Amino acid sequence: MLKKSNVYSLFLPFIIGIVLGIIAKLIDVAYITSEIPVFDDMMGRFGIWVWAAAIISILSKTALFAAVRSFMFFVGMLSAYYGYTVLFLNFFPKSQIILWCGITIITPLCGFMIWQIHREYHYANFISSLPFMIFFTEWYLTVFTGRYWNFSSAKDKLLLGIAYLCFTFSLLAVIPTNKKRLFSLLYGILESIILILLITTGIIFNPYDLLNI
């Protein structure tokens, strides 16, 4: 039988997901996103959700808990976000729901893998570098590549850059040992450079375009 502390540990990510999902939905309105577009470009992209799930996974007691807790987080977030959309706005964005439900299905595997940073194996550094790759690639494509998402002012670009730096340093803070932090960050930078080159040269499909389906 699960201890009370373990039950709390499992359901806390679900509650956090609900809160963040509601916040994301409430600020997803024209009069807010037009005045402060950085909110739309943060809450409507992969980065912030990958960041939250990665921290939840790394701070979990075991790899199994990491798998369950990351899944609970996404279930809470999507339930709140799309539940609000369907119930109160009478809108059913089928393609977006299918996309994010697909992502949610694989989150237990992702959480299990990210937790492996606690292991004394070098491959764990490659796994933990993947969120950094997403942060850097998403930020670059958002700010510098006009065919994707544009900001109209330098202030918005700066704010988004600060947000992704906060994601980066807070995630680094929960990675055990300075050596693992260094390797994870370096691999993430290298992977993002390669991915950016592959996308901008048209060699591979831009996965971030899926957000616009």
N, C-alpha and C positions, 0 to 999 in steps of 0.2 A: 504494500500500500504506500502510495506517495506521501511523503511528509508534507506538512502544511507549507513549509518554506519552499519545497520543490513545486508544489501547485502554484504558489505565488510567482515563482520564477518562470513558470511556463505561461501563465496568463498575463503577466505584466507586459510582455511584448505585444500581445493582442490589444491591450488597452492603449498602449502607446501608438500602435498602428491606427486605431480608431480615431484618436485625437489628431494625429497628423493628417489622416485622410479627410477629416472634417475641415481642418485648417486649409488644406490644399483646395478643397471644393469652395470654401467661402471666399478665398482670395481670387478664385478663377472667374472673375467678373470684369467686364470691360473697363469700368471706371477705376478699378485698382490696377489692372495689368497695363492700362494705357499710361497711367501716371508713374507706376513703379514696375516696369516690365521685367525687372530682375526676378520678381516673385514668380511670374509665369515661366521663365526660363530655368528656374530652379525646381519648382514643384512639379513641372510637367515633363521633366527629363528623367533619365535613369539614375544619374549621379547621387542625388540625395537619398534615394531609396536603397541603392547599393551600399552607401555609406552607413545608413542606420542598421541594415541587416548585417553588415560585416562586423560592426561594433557589438551588436547583440550576440552574434555567433562567437566571437573571440572571448567575450566575457562570460560565456556559458561554462558550466562545470565540466561537462563532457561533450564529446563529439555528437552523441545522440541528442543531448539537450540542445546543442547548437542547431541541429537539423530541425527539431520540433519548434524551437523558439523563433527561428527565422521564418518558418512557415506560418506560425501564428501571427507574426508581425504583418506579413503580407495579406493574410486573410482579413485581419482587422482593418488594415488600410483600405483594401479594395472594397470590403463590405460597406465601410462608411462612405467612401468617395462615390462609388457607383450606386449604392443604396440611396444616397441623397439625390443623385442625378435622376434616378428612375422615379422615386417616390414623390419628390417635391418639384422637380423640373419637367416631369413627364417626357423624358428624353432617354432613349435606349441606344447608346453608342456601341453597336454590336461588334465592330472590328476592334475597337479599343479594349472592350471587355474580354474578347477572345485572346488578344495579345497578352494582356496582363494576367489573365487566368493561366495562360501557358507558362508565363514567367513564374507565377506562384507555384505551379506544380513542380518545377525544378529547384525551388528554393531550399528544400531539405538537403538535396545533394550539395548545393552551393554552400550552405551553412556547415555541413559536415566537412567539406573540403577546406573551407577557410579556417576552421578550428584546428586543422593540422599544423598551423603555425606553432602550436605548443610542442610539437614533436621535434626531436633533434635530427631532422633530416633536411638536406639542402633543398629538396623539391618543394618543401613547404614555403620557401621564400618565393618561388615562382607562383604558387597558388595565391599567396597573400598579396602579390604584386598586381593581380588582376583588377581590384577596385581602383588602384592608382592609375592604371592604364585607362580605365573608363573615365575617371575624373579629368585627366589631362587631355584625352582625345575629345571628349565632349566639350570641354571648355574651348579648345582651339577651334573646333568646327563651328561653335556657336558665335565666337567673337570675330574670327578672321576669315571665314569662308562665306562669301556672300550668297552662294546658292542654297545655303541652309537657313540659319536664323540670324537676322541682323539686329543690332542695337543701333539706336539713332544717336546716342551720345556717348562720350568717353566715360561719363560718370557711371552709366549702366554697365559698361564693360569692366570698369574698375571694381564695382560692387560684386559682379559675378566672379571676378578673379579672386577677390577676398573670400567669397563664400567657398570656392573650391580649395583655397589654401586652408581654410578652417576645416574642411572635410579631411584634407590630407594630414594636417598636423594632429588632429584629434584621433584619427585612425592610427597614425604612427605611435601615439601615446599609449595605446592599449596593446600594441605588439610587444611581446616579451623580448628583452635583451636588445641592446644597441646594434649588435651585429645583424640581427634579423631585420631590424628597422632599416638599416642601411641597404642591405641586399634587396629587400622588398621595394624600397623606393627607387633604387637604381634600375632594377628590372622593369618596374612600372614605367619609368621614363623611356627606357629603350623600347619597350613594347608599344608605347603610345606613338613614338616617332615612326616606327615601322607601320603601324596601323594607319596613321595620318597620311603617310606617303602612299600607301596602297589605295586608300579611299580617294584622295585628291587627284591621283593619276588615273582613276577609273578602273584600276585592276580588280578591285573587289567592290561589292555593293556596300553602300553606307548603311549599317544596321540602325543608325539613329533615324533614318527615314521611316522606319516602321512606326514611329510615334505619330506620323502624319496620316496613317491609313484610316 
